[in-house]
Structure formats: C-alpha cells, structure tokens
C-alpha cells in the first residue's frame, strides 16, 4: 500500500547507499558522542560539517546542535537574555516559542517591527501544514531588528542546490539574519543547525546551554558529508516527481501546492477515505495537539516509485 506521509523528502532514511555510509560512520565514531563540544576530545567532524553547511547555504557561519527544536530554543533563549523583544508571525513553529513574546495576526504588523532596535521577528520559511510561504516582499529592505527564520522544511529542497532560504532572504533583508533548521526533514540527519554571523555563532558557542548539551551523533554527520553526490541525485529524483504531480494537478480545486515543494495540502478531508479505498495512505491528523486543527497532506519522497505516483494521480482525478 503506497504511503504519502512523513518527511525525509529525499528518501535518504532508507537509501542503501546512505545507510551504508551511516554504518561506516558508526564504525569510526560509535553510536553516540555524549561529551561536550567544548572538550578537546570532541570529534573534529562537527567543525567540518559546520564549514560544509555554511558554504552550502551561503551563511557566514554555522553551528550544529542535536535537533531543530534545540536550535530554535538556543537562539530565542539567547535573544531574550539580550533583552530583545520577540515578535511571532502567524503560525510560527513551537521551536521558536518563548514566554512573553508578542504574537501577530497580520504579516504587515509583524514585519513592521523589524525597523526597531532591540526587536527580533520570528517566522517559518514554509508552513508545511497549510503549505504556504511568507510573502518576503513585506519585509523592509533594512532595519535595526533581527530576522529569525525556521528553515526546516525548505533546507535540502528549495533554493540553490537545495540549500534553503539564506541566499533568498539575504537579497530581501540586509539587517541581522539568523536561520535555524532541523536537518531531519529532507536530509534524514538527526541534528539541527543555526546559521548566522561569526559574532552571533561565537556568542552561542559560549552559552552554557550549548556547552552543557550533547551534540548530535557523529555517525550520521559523517554520512552526510560523504553523500553529497547522492544527495544531489535524490534532489533531482524528487523534483522530477514533484513536476509530474504538479503538472497533473495544476487545476485541481481541492489541492494546494508550492512550486518545487513535495507537500500538497488537501482541502477536503473526504479525500483521505477515498484514497484509502484505492489503497493509498496520506498524512491526516490534528497538530500540534488533539484539540488543534486537522491537516490532510500528500507528502512525496524521492524514492516513491513511478507507478505509485501515477496511481496517486489517477485516484485524485476530479
């Protein structure tokens, strides 16, 4: 039964080549490194991966942590400690939540705060539930505030070489920019990353919440560094499947999608049962809690077989 759900958009979590590289990493580094990054015995592969991620995304510097939520919380904790006033856009991910932040219901109201010193404005590069992107044109060209973006669902998929949103945002906004992301969505890497200026990343390295936390396991990081050609191949495979679906669905009234993005929002939940009758399972549940809205979505992966893609297109004909 074909399943169009979950994340791991590039299909690396089950790819034999990626699994083999992870096994090589396990042989080199073991299952986990539970020490501090401040230790002189900390594996050098962390710094190697941070240099790779900075060069790939176009950011001045990068910092690896154990998860995307850890990345977001490390950033907002630090900003709050610097007496920054935090402002959330509509629907921002819980990774960026912090007590006493101001939540905005309108994008224009939120973006206008970027002109003020002592202000940090936080949002997501993609809302993967509603399948929407912010209109970056509402951003001022410059300002004294700090822009913080959760890029978890774009990194590995969108942007130049799938490198996420840093370069695009840098063209829209010339002020302080910070990007956080889970690397587990497209890249199947159980880690998080923070992108920013050298000074900002250095300040985070000095925080006790960084030095006192275990880093991600080095074995999957080894696999990521060794798998750059494989990752590019999987990106091409995914984009070919996205193009086929979006070409077939471009006039479908119940589907909403973004160019080059592997998640499609399904407006009517009745489609979930109808697809189930055709032997196809899609993502459909209440999020983030049982009392919150239900979201139904079709999630495409690079390793979906072409016959599965065609079966999905046929089942969703209206």
Secondary structure, DSSP 8 states (H G I E B T S, - for coil): -EEE-SS-TT-GGG-HHHHHHHHHHHHHH-S---S-TTSTTS-THHHHHHHHHHHHHT-SEEEEES-HHHHHHHHHHHHHHTT-EEEE-TT--GGG--TT-EE-SSHHHHHHGGGSTTEEEEEES-BTTTTB---GGGS-S--SSEEEEE-TTTTTTSSGGG--SHHHHHHH--SEEEEEEESSSSS--S-EEEEE-HHHHHHHHTSHHHHTS----HHHHHHHHHTHHHHHHHHHHHHHHHHHHHHHHTT-TTEEE-TT-SEEEES-THHHHHHHHTTEEEEEEE-SSTTS-EEEEEE--TT--HHHHHHHHHHT--
